[in-house]
Amino acid sequence: MPVAPESDSRSISIEARCVRLLAKADNPAALAPTVEMHALSRATNEVLIEIKAAAVNPSDVKAATGLMPYAVFPRTPGRDYAGVVVDGPAGWIGREVFGSSGDLGIRRDGTHATHLAVEAEAVVEKPKGISWEEAAGIGVPFVTAIEGFRRAGLPKPGETVLVMGVNGKVGQAAAQIATWQGARVIGAARKSEPYEGHSNAKVEMIDASAIDVAARVRELTGGKGADIVFNTVGDPYFQAAHKSLALGGRQILIATVERIVQFNILEFYRGQHTYVGIDTLGLSSIATGAVLRELGPGFASGHLKPFPIKASAIYPLEQAKSALLAVAGSSRDRVILRP
């Protein structure tokens, strides 16, 4: 549980090293981040965190290249972080914390820096036994996955969850959460490959390039279909997801390539389906912290595990462009900046 902030007018000022994006780039190759020194202090409702690690997400690249018109410039990017509280209300100093946000790094300065000022209610205790880099990598993928399930209804034992794009980071987080809740998980990938992530039960895989996904899902479920389809890709899987749904099934959508899809309204209402759209950029830092806090028991019990972080996917702040380009190139590694 977060500690309620106490009135404390004292605060320190830190000279923080920050990655800065001065203007929108036309494409990832044109990105020109700099590293600058900025004085940073906290407001009375905030804590000041020394950042030990910060993740780089696809949304960081999209915001930097103008795909999010509400992104401000100049700014420090970065939504996910892990670090130590160095200034704040009584009881906070020295705490090891992590967090994420829908507005950090997009509408206000974010986590790709040596220090971060953020609301005390937004931070979450770092799970014990997890490295700084692993904790920093939890944020956006797990928040997206659990928020999707919260909105659509958490999977139940006996239900089947089909995860489209299961080997992506959100897909893996969804598989972890669904199997933690006792559901059966079927994963779809764009080629023949095993499931790459942690799970609490076997994940049955479908090669979407070679097999009719919906037909295979119905074969595996005795004709019923999937109770939940977590579609992490969008329109390329939309029709397969739609045809895979059981009576009363729910499809969760978090991304897309093309914005317009054909939609059979008759099948939709006859199937009593529900479609749920998730945009974690709409969550404040405090709201995101509340979502992350719900995952704490899963990490404490070992049912949920952070993504492994490769040494080759860790970059210093001065190599922020290389980190952004790795993410823009659809790297499957969880890319981390370490101040």
N, C-alpha and C positions, 0 to 999 in steps of 0.2 A: 504494500500500500504506500502511496506517496505521502511524505510528511507535509503537513500543512505549513505554508510559508509563514514565518513570523515577521513582524515589523522590524526592519533593520535598514537604516539609512546609510550605513557604511558600505562602501564598495571599493574595489581596487581597479586600477586601469592597467591593461596589459597591451604591450606592443605585439600584436599578432601578425604572423606571416600568413597571407591569404592569397589563394588563387583568384585572379580577377578576370572576368569576361567584360571587356569594355564596350562591345557592340555585337549585334547579331552577325553571325557568319552565314554565308550563302550555302555552305555545305561543310561536312565534317573536316575535309582537308583544309579548308580555309580558317579553321579555328586558330586563334592566336592568344591563348591564355597567358597572362603574366603573373608574377608573384610579387606582391607589394606588402609593405608594412602598414598596418592600420591600428590606431588606438581603439581598444575594445573594453567596455565595462558593462556591467549588468544593471537592469532596472530592479526595483525593490521586489518585484514578483518573479525574478529570474535567478538562475544560477549561471556561473561562469565555468565552463568546462575546458580542461586541457584535452584536446583531441588526440587520442592515441591511434585511431584508424578511422577512415571514412570510405564508404563504398561509392562506386561510380555506377549509375543506373542509366538505362536507355533514355529515361525522361530527362536526364541531364544533357544528353546530346540533342534531343529534340528541342528543348528550351533554348539551347545555345544556337540552334540553326533556324530559329524563327517559327517552329511548328506550334509554339504556345504563345499566342499574341499577348497574353497578360504577363509574360516574363519581363522583368525589369532589367535595365542596363544602366550603368555598370553594376555588377554584383559578383558575389562569391557563390559559385554553384555548390551543389551537394545537399542530399536529403537525409542520408543515413550516417550514423556516427557511433563511436564508443570512446569513452574517456573518463577522466577523473574530475570531480568537482573541486575547483580551487578557490571559489568565492561564492557565497550565498548565505541564506538564512541559517541560523543556528541548527546544527544537526546534519547539515549537508556536506560540510568540508571533508574531503577525502573519500567520498563515496564513489564506487566504480559503477558507472551508468552507461546505458546505451539508449538509442531512440531513433526516430524517423519523423517525417513530416510531409505534408502536402504543400506547404508554402515555403519552407526553408529551401534556399537555393533557387527558387523560382520567383517568388514575389518579394523575398527579402534575403539578405546574405545568409549563406548556408555553411556547410560543414567541411568544405575543402580548404582547411585552414588549421593553424596550430591551436586556435581557441574558438569557442562558440558561446554566445549568450542566448539562452532559451528559457522559456517558462519552467519553473520548478515542477509544475504539475505535468509537464510533458516527458520528463525523464523517467527511465525504468531501471531498476537494479539489474546490473549485468549478471547473467546466470553464472554460477560458480563452475569452474573447470572449463570455461570457454575462453579462448584467446581473444585479444582485442580485435584482431582482424576478423575472426569468426563472428563476434558479436556485432561488428559494424556491418557484416554482410547479411544479417537477419532481416533488417527493416522492410524495405519495399516489397520483396517477394512474399514474405510471410504475412504482412499487413494486407496485401492484395488478396491472398488466398483466404485468410480467415474472415475478412470483410465480405468476400463473396459468399462464403458459407453462412455467415451471420445473417445476411440479407435474404438468402435463398432458403435457409433452414439448415442447421447443422446435419451432416450425414448421421444416420442411425445404424446400429447393427442390423444386418439383413438387407440394407439398401446397397445398390450398385452405383458407383460414381465412375463416369467415363471422363478422363482428363485428356483433352486434345492438346498436343504439344507438351506431353508429360515430362520430357527431359529438359525443358526450359526451367529456369529457376522458380517461377510461379507455379509451373506444373508440378515440380518436385515438392514444393511446399504444400500444394493442395493434396498430393498423394500422401504425404506424411500426416497431415491433419485428418484426412478421411480415414486412413487405416488406424490412426490413434482413436478415432471415434467408433471403430469396429466395423466400418463399411468395407465392402469389396471394391477394389479399384481395378479398372481396365484402363490402360494407357494407349493412346494413339500417337505415333511418330511418323515423320515423313519418309522414313526408310526403315529397313530391317535392322533393329538394334535392341539391346537389352535395356531395361530401366536402369538409369545411372545413379539414382539417389537413394537415400535412406527410406525405409518403410517399415511398418509394423506387421505386415503380411505381404504375401506375394502380389506383385503387380503384373497382371496378364497383359502382354503387349500385342498391338496390332500394327502391321506395316501398312500405313494408309496409301502408300504408292502402289501397292500390289493387291490389296484386298478391299472389298466393299465394307467400309467400317460399320455402317448401320446393320448390314446383314450379319456380320460377324458378332456384333454386340447382341443381337437378338438370338443368335445361335448359342452364345455363351450364357444367356439369361433365360433360356427356355421360352423364347418368344416375347418376354415381357419388355425388354429394353432397359435403359438406364434411368434411375430415379433422378440423378443429377448429372448434367454434362457441364464440366468446367472447360469452357472454350477459351484458351489463352491466345489464340491466333486470330480469330474473327472470321471474316468472310470465306477464306479458303476451306474452312471446316464447317461453315454454317449449315449447309444442307445436310451433310452427314450427321451433324449434331442434332438437327431438327428431327431427322428420321430415326435417330437412335433413342429418342425420348420415350419413356414408358408413359402410360396414362397418368396424368397428373404430374409429369416430370418437369424439372426446372433446368433451364440453360443459363449459365453465368457467362457474361461477355465482358472482357476487360481491354480488348485491343482489336484492331482491324487493319487490313491493307487497303481495301476499297470500302467506301462508306455505304454504298447502296447494294442491297441484296434482294433477291426475289423472296417473297414471303407468302406462303400459302395460309391464308387466314382461316379457311375451313378446317384444315388439319390442325391448326393452332387451337381453335376453340373446341373442336371435337375431341382433341387430345387433352383438353383441360391443362394446357401447358402454361408455364410462367417463365418469362425472360427477365433476367436481372442484370442491369448494367452497373459496373463498378468503376469509379474514378477516384483513386486515392489522393489525387491532387486536390480534391475538394475537402480533404480532412485537414483540420488545423493540427499544429504540433501537439496540443493537449488531447484532441480527439484521437490522434494516432497513438499517443502514449497509452491511452485507455485500451485501445485494441491490442497493442503489444502486451500489455499487462495480463490479458486473458490467456496468452500463450505461455506464461511463466510456469505453470504446473507441468505442461508438456515437456519443456526443456529440463525442468528439475527432475522429472521421472525418467528421462531418457527416451520417451516416446517421440519427441521432436529433437532433431539434431541440426546444428548449423551446417552450412555448406563448407566443404573442405576448401581451404585457400592455398593455392599454389604460390610458391615463392616467386615464380616468373610473372604472376599477376599482381604483384605488389609494387607500387611506384612511389617515388618521392613527389612532393608537391611540384618540384621543378620539371617533372616529366608528366604533368597533367594532360598535355595534348596527346601523348602516347597512350595514356590511360583512356582518354575519351575516344581515340581512334580504335582502340581494341574493342570497346563496347559497340561503337558504330559498325565495326566489322562483324558483329554478331558472335563475338567470342562466347563460348560456353563457360569460361572461367568467371568466377565472381571477382571482379576487378576492384582493387583496394588502393587508396592513397594512404600513405603513412608519413605524417609530418616529420 
